[in-house]
Amino acid sequence: MRLSLIFWASRKPKIGFYKEALSFEVYSQYSQLVRVIPVRYRIWLLAILASVSVGASPLRAQALLPHTTRINFGNLEEQALNLAREAAQLAQFEQYELALPRARLAVQLAPKAFQTQGILGSIYLRKERYDEAIASLTLAHQLKKDEPTILFSLGAAYLRNKNYPEAISNLKQGLTLEPKAATAMFDLGNAYFLTKRYDEAVTIYNDVLVLDTKFWAATNNIGLVEYERGNVDQAIAKWQSSLKQAEKVEFLAAEPTLALATAFYRKGDRDKAIQLGVEAMKIDPRYGKISYLVENLWGDRLIADVKIVLSQPQVKQILDESDLSTRQVPKVRRN
């Protein structure tokens, strides 16, 4: 599963997953609303938002309309925090074009408030503007050294920017302050995986599962490690477990489904492999793109083998029928 920019609905992602900062009920409601996948790169907007304690009224999804911001110079910091809160809420609904100007203005009004810098950096991270994200989050960290969520976001930004030593350093610092943050642990495991420190990656993924037994992306990624090591049977066992975990949170997981298809094809069970490959593409055809699989941490061995599955006529037909130019998200299981 991929890096974290993702929010892990009570169910990834791979990015992901971030319920430590708010109550589980609030987090679950949000993640079900926006249907964001945990892919592995997480943004700690909700956690930073929780630290903005001024009394701004929450936004409603149907009320996300542009408006002119009026500045009262009587209390600039309070207004800045209100704007930062509003920007974070807009970003939760992926209204980045509305969120970013508010976050920038909040920083201009209160440049020494760690919340404004942190939220601006987190929005840049979601926009995949990693250098700007790192700059803002670094400032936020300088202003608030003991805030783990900022370190987690900074680690995620370095991870997405492929600066793995800095990602590991920041994530470990954050986990020293908040050792039970499962999603940050997951990012750390991914950083170890990407630097081929496989033993350390597996240890961290198992630590994640101790904290959250339904964190299917961690189990999935152990399967990725085992496949690269040549342990196909162990990988199959992990991907099957991952699917069971995902089912418990009513989530159809395309990634372990396609991974299983690949492993079964390699073992000679062609019919089962094609059946699973078709199923995976029906859930989420993005996994039919090699670039997307690489982004989700698939290694060289698994990539080489999955190409055979994706080239099968039945699987290819599903891909050809899918509009991959339109962003699609995994489907939620309905009873």
C-alpha positions as CSV (number, residue, x, y, z in Angstrom):
1,M,0.0,0.0,0.0
2,R,1.1,3.4,-0.7
3,L,2.6,6.2,1.3
4,S,0.5,8.1,3.5
5,L,-1.4,11.2,2.3
6,I,-4.3,9.4,3.0
7,F,-6.9,9.3,5.7
8,W,-7.7,5.8,6.9
9,A,-11.4,5.5,7.0
10,S,-12.5,3.3,9.9
11,R,-11.7,0.6,7.8
12,K,-6.0,2.3,4.0
13,P,-3.9,4.0,3.2
14,K,-2.3,2.0,2.6
15,I,-2.2,6.0,2.9
16,G,-3.8,5.3,5.5
17,F,-5.7,6.2,8.7
18,Y,-5.6,9.0,11.3
19,K,-7.8,8.6,14.1
20,E,-5.5,9.2,17.0
21,A,-6.1,13.0,17.3
22,L,-9.9,13.1,17.4
23,S,-12.6,10.8,18.8
24,F,-13.1,7.7,16.8
25,E,-16.7,8.7,16.1
26,V,-15.8,12.1,14.6
27,Y,-13.0,10.5,12.5
28,S,-15.2,7.8,11.2
29,Q,-18.0,10.2,10.2
30,Y,-15.5,12.3,8.3
31,S,-13.8,9.5,6.5
32,Q,-17.1,7.9,5.5
33,L,-18.2,11.3,4.2
34,V,-15.3,12.1,1.9
35,R,-14.5,8.4,1.1
36,V,-10.8,9.0,1.0
37,I,-8.6,6.0,0.8
38,P,-5.7,5.4,3.0
39,V,-3.0,5.2,0.7
40,R,-0.1,5.6,2.6
41,Y,0.5,9.2,2.9
42,R,-1.2,10.8,5.6
43,I,-1.9,14.3,6.4
44,W,-2.6,15.3,9.9
45,L,-5.0,18.1,9.1
46,L,-7.5,16.8,11.6
47,A,-5.0,16.6,14.4
48,I,-3.7,20.1,13.8
49,L,-7.2,21.4,13.4
50,A,-8.0,20.0,16.8
51,S,-5.4,22.3,18.3
52,V,-7.1,25.4,16.8
53,S,-9.4,25.8,19.7
54,V,-11.1,29.1,18.8
55,G,-14.9,29.0,18.3
56,A,-15.3,28.9,14.6
57,S,-18.5,27.3,13.4
58,P,-18.0,24.1,11.4
59,L,-18.5,24.2,7.7
60,R,-21.3,22.3,6.0
61,A,-20.6,20.3,2.8
62,Q,-23.3,22.2,1.0
63,A,-22.0,25.6,2.0
64,L,-18.5,25.5,0.6
65,L,-18.9,28.7,-1.5
66,P,-16.3,31.5,-2.1
67,H,-16.7,34.5,0.0
68,T,-14.7,37.7,0.7
69,T,-12.7,37.6,3.8
70,R,-13.1,40.7,6.0
71,I,-10.2,41.5,8.3
72,N,-10.8,43.1,11.7
73,F,-7.5,44.3,12.9
74,G,-8.5,44.1,16.5
75,N,-7.5,40.5,17.1
76,L,-5.5,39.2,14.1
77,E,-4.3,36.0,15.7
78,E,-7.9,34.9,16.6
79,Q,-9.0,35.6,13.1
80,A,-6.0,33.8,11.7
81,L,-6.9,30.7,13.7
82,N,-10.5,30.9,12.5
83,L,-9.2,31.1,8.9
84,A,-6.9,28.2,9.5
85,R,-9.7,26.1,10.9
86,E,-11.9,27.0,7.9
87,A,-9.1,26.2,5.5
88,A,-8.6,22.8,7.2
89,Q,-12.3,22.0,6.9
90,L,-12.4,23.0,3.3
91,A,-9.4,20.8,2.6
92,Q,-11.2,17.8,4.2
93,F,-13.7,18.2,1.4
94,E,-10.9,18.5,-1.2
95,Q,-11.8,22.2,-1.8
96,Y,-8.2,23.1,-2.1
97,E,-8.7,26.2,-4.3
98,L,-10.8,27.7,-1.5
99,A,-8.7,26.3,1.3
100,L,-5.2,27.4,0.1
101,P,-5.9,31.2,0.0
102,R,-7.4,31.1,3.5
103,A,-4.4,29.1,4.8
104,R,-2.0,31.6,3.3
105,L,-3.9,34.6,4.7
106,A,-3.9,32.9,8.1
107,V,-0.1,32.6,8.0
108,Q,0.2,36.3,7.0
109,L,-2.0,37.3,9.9
110,A,-0.3,35.0,12.4
111,P,3.1,33.8,11.1
112,K,4.2,32.7,14.5
113,A,1.2,30.5,15.3
114,F,2.2,26.9,14.8
115,Q,-1.4,26.0,13.8
116,T,-1.4,28.3,10.8
117,Q,1.9,27.1,9.5
118,G,1.0,23.5,10.2
119,I,-2.3,23.6,8.4
120,L,-0.8,25.5,5.4
121,G,2.0,22.8,5.2
122,S,-0.6,20.0,5.4
123,I,-2.6,21.5,2.6
124,Y,0.6,21.8,0.5
125,L,1.2,18.2,1.2
126,R,-2.2,17.1,0.0
127,K,-1.6,19.2,-3.1
128,E,1.7,17.3,-3.6
129,R,3.7,20.5,-3.3
130,Y,6.3,18.8,-1.2
131,D,9.0,21.5,-1.0
132,E,6.5,24.1,0.2
133,A,4.9,21.6,2.6
134,I,8.3,20.9,4.1
135,A,9.1,24.6,4.5
136,S,5.8,25.4,6.3
137,L,5.9,22.3,8.4
138,T,9.5,23.0,9.4
139,L,8.4,26.4,10.6
140,A,5.5,24.9,12.5
141,H,7.9,22.5,14.2
142,Q,10.3,25.3,15.2
143,L,7.3,27.1,16.7
144,K,6.0,24.0,18.5
145,K,8.8,21.5,19.2
146,D,6.6,19.1,21.2
147,E,3.7,18.7,18.7
148,P,3.9,15.1,17.3
149,T,1.3,15.7,14.6
150,I,3.6,18.2,12.9
151,L,6.5,15.8,13.0
152,F,4.2,13.1,11.5
153,S,3.2,15.4,8.7
154,L,6.8,16.5,8.1
155,G,7.9,12.9,8.0
156,A,5.1,12.2,5.5
157,A,6.3,15.1,3.3
158,Y,9.9,13.9,3.3
159,L,8.7,10.4,2.5
160,R,6.7,11.6,-0.5
161,N,9.7,13.7,-1.5
162,K,11.9,10.6,-1.4
163,N,14.1,11.9,1.4
164,Y,13.9,8.8,3.4
165,P,16.6,9.6,6.1
166,E,14.7,12.8,7.0
167,A,11.4,11.0,6.9
168,I,12.6,8.3,9.3
169,S,14.2,10.9,11.6
170,N,11.0,13.0,11.9
171,L,8.7,10.1,12.2
172,K,10.8,8.6,15.0
173,Q,10.9,11.9,16.8
174,G,7.1,12.2,16.6
175,L,6.7,8.6,17.8
176,T,8.8,9.4,20.8
177,L,6.2,12.0,21.8
178,E,3.2,9.9,20.8
179,P,4.3,6.3,20.7
180,K,0.8,4.8,19.9
181,A,0.2,6.7,16.7
182,A,-0.5,3.7,14.4
183,T,-0.6,5.7,11.2
184,A,2.8,7.3,11.8
185,M,4.2,3.9,12.6
186,F,2.9,2.8,9.3
187,D,4.7,5.6,7.5
188,L,7.9,4.6,9.4
189,G,7.5,1.1,8.2
190,N,7.0,2.3,4.6
191,A,10.2,4.4,4.9
192,Y,12.1,1.3,6.1
193,F,10.6,-0.7,3.3
194,L,11.6,1.8,0.7
195,T,15.2,1.7,1.9
196,K,15.1,-2.1,1.8
197,R,15.4,-2.4,5.6
198,Y,12.9,-5.3,5.4
199,D,13.3,-6.7,8.9
200,E,12.7,-3.3,10.5
201,A,9.7,-2.7,8.2
202,V,8.1,-5.9,9.2
203,T,8.7,-5.2,12.9
204,I,7.0,-1.8,12.6
205,Y,4.1,-3.2,10.6
206,N,3.5,-5.8,13.3
207,D,3.7,-3.1,15.9
208,V,1.0,-1.2,14.0
209,L,-1.2,-4.4,14.1
210,V,-0.8,-4.6,17.9
211,L,-2.3,-1.2,18.2
212,D,-5.0,-1.7,15.5
213,T,-5.9,-5.2,14.5
214,K,-8.0,-3.9,11.6
215,F,-5.2,-2.0,10.0
216,W,-5.3,-4.1,6.8
217,A,-2.7,-2.0,5.0
218,A,0.0,-3.0,7.4
219,T,-0.8,-6.7,6.8
220,N,-0.8,-6.1,3.1
221,N,2.6,-4.5,3.2
222,I,4.1,-7.4,5.1
223,G,2.9,-9.4,2.1
224,L,4.8,-7.1,-0.2
225,V,7.9,-7.6,1.8
226,E,7.6,-11.4,1.8
227,Y,7.0,-11.5,-2.0
228,E,10.2,-9.5,-2.7
229,R,12.0,-11.9,-0.4
230,G,10.8,-14.8,-2.5
231,N,8.4,-16.1,0.2
232,V,5.4,-16.5,-2.0
233,D,3.3,-18.7,0.3
234,Q,3.9,-16.3,3.3
235,A,2.9,-13.4,1.1
236,I,-0.3,-15.2,0.1
237,A,-1.2,-15.8,3.7
238,K,-0.7,-12.1,4.6
239,W,-2.8,-10.9,1.6
240,Q,-5.6,-13.3,2.5
241,S,-5.5,-12.0,6.1
242,S,-5.5,-8.5,4.8
243,L,-8.7,-9.1,2.8
244,K,-10.4,-10.5,5.9
245,Q,-9.4,-7.4,7.9
246,A,-10.7,-5.1,5.2
247,E,-14.0,-7.0,5.1
248,K,-14.5,-6.4,8.8
249,V,-14.6,-2.7,8.1
250,E,-16.7,-3.1,5.0
251,F,-14.0,-2.1,2.6
252,L,-13.3,-3.8,-0.7
253,A,-9.5,-3.9,-1.0
254,A,-8.3,-4.0,-4.6
255,E,-4.6,-4.2,-3.8
256,P,-4.4,-7.5,-1.9
257,T,-6.8,-8.9,-4.3
258,L,-4.6,-8.1,-7.3
259,A,-1.5,-9.2,-5.3
260,L,-3.1,-12.6,-4.6
261,A,-4.0,-12.9,-8.3
262,T,-0.3,-12.3,-9.1
263,A,0.9,-14.9,-6.6
264,F,-1.6,-17.6,-7.7
265,Y,-0.6,-17.0,-11.3
266,R,3.0,-17.5,-10.4
267,K,2.1,-20.8,-8.6
268,G,0.3,-22.0,-11.7
269,D,-3.4,-21.5,-10.7
270,R,-4.3,-19.5,-13.8
271,D,-8.1,-19.6,-13.5
272,K,-8.1,-18.4,-9.9
273,A,-5.6,-15.7,-10.8
274,I,-7.7,-14.3,-13.6
275,Q,-10.8,-14.4,-11.5
276,L,-9.1,-12.3,-8.8
277,G,-7.5,-10.0,-11.3
278,V,-10.9,-9.2,-12.8
279,E,-12.3,-8.7,-9.4
280,A,-9.5,-6.3,-8.4
281,M,-10.0,-4.2,-11.5
282,K,-13.7,-4.0,-10.9
283,I,-13.0,-2.6,-7.5
284,D,-10.4,-0.1,-8.4
285,P,-9.0,0.0,-12.0
286,R,-6.2,2.4,-10.9
287,Y,-4.3,-0.7,-9.8
288,G,-4.1,-1.7,-13.5
289,K,-1.5,1.1,-13.9
290,I,2.1,0.1,-13.2
291,S,2.9,3.6,-12.1
292,Y,0.2,3.4,-9.5
293,L,1.5,0.1,-8.2
294,V,5.0,1.4,-7.9
295,E,3.6,4.4,-6.0
296,N,1.9,1.9,-3.7
297,L,5.3,0.2,-2.9
298,W,5.1,-2.8,-5.2
299,G,8.6,-4.1,-5.6
300,D,10.4,-5.2,-8.8
301,R,9.6,-8.9,-8.5
302,L,5.8,-8.3,-7.9
303,I,5.7,-5.7,-10.7
304,A,7.3,-8.1,-13.2
305,D,4.8,-10.8,-12.3
306,V,1.7,-8.7,-12.2
307,K,2.3,-7.5,-15.8
308,I,1.4,-11.0,-17.0
309,V,-1.9,-10.9,-15.0
310,L,-2.8,-7.5,-16.3
311,S,-2.2,-8.6,-19.9
312,Q,-4.8,-11.4,-19.7
313,P,-7.7,-10.6,-22.0
314,Q,-10.4,-10.8,-19.3
315,V,-8.5,-8.4,-17.1
316,K,-7.5,-6.1,-19.9
317,Q,-11.1,-5.8,-21.0
318,I,-12.1,-4.4,-17.6
319,L,-9.3,-1.9,-17.8
320,D,-10.2,-0.9,-21.4
321,E,-13.8,-0.3,-20.2
322,S,-12.7,1.9,-17.3
323,D,-12.2,5.6,-17.6
324,L,-8.8,5.9,-16.0
325,S,-8.7,9.6,-16.8
326,T,-11.3,10.2,-14.1
327,R,-10.2,9.8,-10.5
328,Q,-11.9,6.7,-9.0
329,V,-11.9,5.4,-5.5
330,P,-12.4,1.9,-4.1
331,K,-16.0,1.0,-3.4
332,V,-17.5,0.5,0.0
333,R,-19.2,-2.8,0.5
334,R,-23.0,-2.6,0.9
335,N,-25.1,-5.2,2.5
